Each structure stands twice: as C-alpha cells, then as structure tokens.
Amino acid sequence: MSNLVILGAQWGDEGKGKITDFLASQADYIVRYQGGNNAGHTVELENQKYKLHLIPSGIFNKNKSCIIGNGVVVNPEALVKEIKYLNDLNVSVEGLVISDRAHIIFPYHVEIDRLEEEHRGEDRIGTTIKGIGPCYRDKVERSGIRMCDFSNRGFFEKILRKNIKRKNDLIVKYYGSTPLDEDTMVQDYMGYMEEIAPYITDINVIMRKAVKDNANILFEGAQGTLLDIDYGTYPFVTSSHPTTSGIACGAGISPFRLEKALGVVKAYTTRVGRGPFVTELTDETGDWIRERGFEYGTTTGRARRCGWIDMVMLNYSIEINGFTSIALTKLDTLSDLETIRIATAYQLDGELIDYFPASLETLSRCEPIYIDMPGWSLEEVQNAKTYDELPVNAKKYVEKIEELLGVPADIVSVGPKRSETFVRGTFF
C-alpha cells in the first residue's frame, strides 16, 4: 500500500484540484476528508474547465473510487446539482461514494450563516454563506443529522422537522428574521436524499479493504493550512481541519498509515476575506498579479488579495503537516515581472523573527523581510516542455524556495493543463 496527502500550504486556492486530478491516475481511491461546498477546485481538461465543490477531483479518471469522507459536511441540493453538472458534460460519477457518517447541511444552516455574518457587521468573518460553520456546530453540539439517518425515512423526517422548529425559533426570536417553510424543506430534502442515497455507504469498510489490498490512496484536502480551525489565522478560518491532522478523523484511517504529504504552494500568496496578510501587495503589482493569475474565487467570485510568497508561513505549514515535498503552482503568473520578492523573515517591533505568531494583533504588526530574485519572460515559460527547459531565472526561483523550505519541489506547474505540469519526483 502507498498513500499520498495533497493539501494547501497557504490560505487555499493553491491549485489542489489540478494536482489531485494529475496524480489521481496513479491512485485507486481519492478521498475528500473535510470541508464542504465552500471549497472550489478547478480542473482544466482538453480546453474544458470543470469546477467542483464537493466531488473529489479524481472523478475525471475512470475506474477510481472517489470518496466523500465523514469529515465533510454535505449539502444534498448542491451535490445533486454537481452530479447533474458533470453528467451534462459527459463525466460519469459511477465511482462516487459518500460516507454514511457525513453530516448534512440544510437551508437553516445557510440562513443562520447569512444572518450571523449580517449581525457581525464590521466584525464579519467573510464566510462563503454555505452553512458550513453552523453545520459543524450542530455536529459538535450533537444535534446534527447524518447520511445514515436517511436509511429510516420516517425517523429522518421526524428529526428534520424537530430541527427545523428549533432553528426557526432561533431565526425568529434571536435574529428577528422570517422562519423557513418546514413542509417545503422536508419535501425538497427527502427528494434530494433519494437521489444521492445510492452513493451512501460505510466508508470504513472501504478503507479497511483498501489497506488490506495494498491499494494506493490519495487524500484531497480543501481550503488551506492557514484556514485550519486550530492552526489558521483564527477567527478568519474555516470550521474544519484542512491539515494532515484532519485525515484520520475525516476519512476513517489510522494516522500511522499516512506516508507522503504534498503541500500545494502557489508561487505567490493569495487569500480571500479578512485577516492579516504580511506580504500583501495593495499597489499596481498586486492588481497586476490578480489579473494575470485570474485570482477570483471559484465558489464566490470574490477578488483575492495578492502578495509575495512567504517562507515564514510556509515553514510553519511544513511543521504542522509534515510535508515531504511541495507542488509549486502558477509559476507562469509571475512571468514578465522584472523583480520577484520572497519574504524570508518578519520584523516585529524592531526584532527579526522566523515564526508565525498565533495572535492576529501581533501578526498585523509584522513587516516582511525580503530577498529579491530576477524575473523571466512568459514566452520562455510557454516554450518549455520540461522543467529543464524553463528559463534560468525561473529555475533559480524554484531552487531558492526549495533551499528556504528544506523540501523538494517535486511538481512545478506553469499552467492549468495536465501538459503544463512538470514532475520531478515519485509519489506512489
């Protein structure tokens, strides 16, 4: 058996979907282990761009099991739409499997998410308003509804109606808003659940068999390390564990089975929403990177904040996740810049530091310490068919990042297509 973890090393949007799709051909199982349809993974194949939110990015590889783990919170309405979206594009979802222990997102989760952001005002977190946080809250509060509950339709309807009444009380009495229609919600969600019921099963049985059969397993994370509920820039984080620590609980496999971890690193840094961003560029260069890299959210369409690559953040990410290598993506975006900067340390109140502070107030006072690297042209990158054919300065940039992180860049990506991916290591 061999397995590989692929997850974001920054604030998400690093290009995990493309890397997962690229390596999925070598795996037998592709497993999403956390998050929900707040994720947005883009895969481009033969001039067709696919946008996924729940279904693992390995779905484009035939004869693979694509598993939605119990650590994922699933919106059945969104999943039904995503299945139809893929089917309309002639993509089969025959290999899709959903954990019977996964929790279900309902409209009241989405509405409460919206109302909470509205009531926070200037203190809003910047959530995607997909109901992710409220659903995880119900899970921890032990009032959530799981996929396995649908095996008894009568019981499922009973607990759903009970929850709707409780949530409507909250919506009306606390938020002063309009209650959701109970009968409509029950009718709609009974229908959605019937459509996805054939995919629901006990994934622990599947994972045990995979281990016994020495299968190759690929774990696909959503969001990124700096959005982890514990290790991210709290409270501007997601409600789950996108880090390697989330896999054992979210996919039903022992942590002792994990072998390799590939951190997906964008050649610069982006984030969506609020919170400190030490290397952020608020000038013309930042705007230029955003437009060149088309840095707009797959899920929300929101413009991403852009800045230089940050070694302090990435070394922190390596420590947390145990990355054995990285996949450096969107190197092409930086082409045609005369100078490219790398943050190697922070200056905090006149003192140099090389650690990532937990306190956002402290982090907001940090100033980046940069080294400068010479740029390269886009034409040179586009002409390269292998890593060795990349322009000298582009390779120097990659090699400097490897030196500063202490792990190899086993994949270098210079575009959205599979053919624009240069593999320098082995994974399975």
MARRONU-211242 format. One record per residue (C-alpha): y, x, z. Coordinates in steps of 0.25 Angstrom, whole numbers, plus 5000, padded with zeros to 4 digits. Example, Ala and Ser with C-alpha at 12.3 -4.5 7.8 and 13.67 -1.06 7.14 Angstrom:
BEGIN
498250495031;499650555029;
***
This chain:
BEGIN
500050005000;501450044997;502749975000;504249984998;505449925004;506649904996;507949865003;509449885002;510050005009;511449955009;512149815010;511149755000;511449734985;510849874982;509949834971;508649804978;508249694969;508149794957;507449894965;506449794970;506149744956;506049884951;504949924961;504249794962;503349824951;502649934960;502449834971;501449724974;502349644983;503849634984;504349574997;505749525002;505749535017;507149485021;508449405017;508549285009;509249234996;510549305001;509949424994;510149454979;509249544971;509549564957;508549614947;508849644932;507749644922;507849644907;509249604907;508949484916;509649494930;508849424941;509449384955;508549364966;508849324980;507449284987;506349324978;505949474979;506449564967;505049594963;504849454957;505049514943;503749594944;502549514940;501349504950;502149544962;502149474975;503649444979;503649404994;504849335001;504549385015;504649315029;505949395032;506649325020;507349185022;507149105010;508048995004;506948904997;508048844988;508548984984;507149034982;506748914973;508048944964;507649084963;506249054959;506748964948;507749064944;506649174942;505749074935;506849034925;506949184922;505449184920;505249264932;503949224940;503949204955;502449194956;502349314965;503349254975;502949234990;503749185001;503349215016;502949085024;503749145035;505049155028;506249075033;506848965025;508348955022;508848815022;510248755018;510648745032;510548895033;511448915021;512448815026;512548875040;512649015034;513848965026;514548895038;514349015047;515049105036;516149005035;516348995050;516349145052;517649155043;518149295043;516949345050;515949295040;514749385037;514749355022;513349295021;512749245007;512749105013;511249095010;510849055024;510149185027;510649215041;510549065046;509049065041;508749195048;509449145060;508549025061;507349115059;507749195071;508149065079;506749015075;507148885069;506948935054;505948875044;504948955037;504248945024;502948925031;503548795037;503448725024;501948725024;502048605032;503048515024;503248415036;503548525046;504448595037;505348475034;505348445049;505848575054;506848585042;507448445046;507548495060;508248625056;509248545047;509648455058;509948575067;510748655057;511548535053;511948515067;512448665067;513148645053;513848515058;514148545073;514448685073;514948715059;515548575057;514948565043;514148465035;512648445038;511648475027;510748365022;509448365029;508648285019;509148355007;508848495013;507448455017;507148395003;507648514996;506948615004;505648545004;505748554989;506148704989;505048734999;503948664990;504448754978;504248884986;503048844994;502048914985;502649044987;502649035003;501449115009;501149205021;501649345016;501049415028;499749395021;500249445008;500849575015;499549595022;498749595009;499849685002;499649785013;498149775013;498149784998;499049914998;500049834989;501449884986;502449804993;503949804991;504949755001;506249704996;507449695005;508649605003;510149635007;510249785013;510149865025;511549855029;511349705029;510249705039;510449615051;510249735061;510649855053;511649805044;513149785045;513049675055;513449565055;513749575040;512249575037;511049495033;510149415042;508849495040;508349645039;508449695025;508049835031;506549885031;506449835045;506449685040;505249705031;504149705042;504649565047;505149515034;503949545026;502749545035;502349695034;502249795045;503349895045;502350005045;501949965031;503250005025;503250135017;504450155008;505950095009;506850104997;508350085000;509150024989;510450094989;511650054979;512350174974;513550124981;513750014992;514049864992;514049755002;514349605001;515149535012;515849585024;515649705034;516049855034;515749935021;516150085024;516050135009;516650005003;517650024991;518749924991;519449994979;519249994964;518050074965;517349974974;517749864964;517249954952;515849974959;515749824961;516049784947;515149894941;514049864950;514249714949;514249704965;514149554967;513149484975;511849434969;511849324979;513249294982;514049354970;514949414980;515649544977;515049664984;515849764991;515649904985;515750044991;515150184990;513750224994;513650245010;512650355015;512950315029;512450175027;511250215018;510750315028;510850205039;510050115029;508950225027;508750245042;508550095044;507650075033;506950205031;507150215016;506250315009;507150304997;508250234990;508550164977;509950194973;510450074964;511750054955;512050194953;512550154939;513650074946;514350194951;514450254937;515750294931;516450324945;517050454946;516650484960;515650414969;515650414984;514550424995;514850395009;514150495018;514650465031;515650385039;516950415047;517050335059;518350355067;518450495062;517050535065;515950555054;514750465056;513450455047;512850325054;513150175050;513750105062;513249975067;514649925071;515349865059;516649895067;516250035067;515750035053;517049975048;517850105053;516950195046;517450275034;516550335023;516450485021;516150505006;515650614997;515950594982;515050604970;515350614955;515150494947;514350474934;514550384921;513850254919;513450294905;512650414911;511950324920;511550214910;510950324901;510050374912;508550324911;508050404923;508650464935;508750604930;509550554918;510650494928;512050574927;512050694937;513150634946;512350504948;511050584952;511950664961;512450534968;510950494969;510550624975;511750634985;511350494990;509850544992;510350664999;511250585009;510150485012;508950575012;508050485004;507850484989;508450384979;507050344973;507750244964;509050254957;509550134949;510650134939;510649984934;510049854937;508849864927;507449924930;507650024920;508950074927;508050114939;507650264941;506450284950;506350424957;505250394968;504050314970;503950184979;502450134979;
***
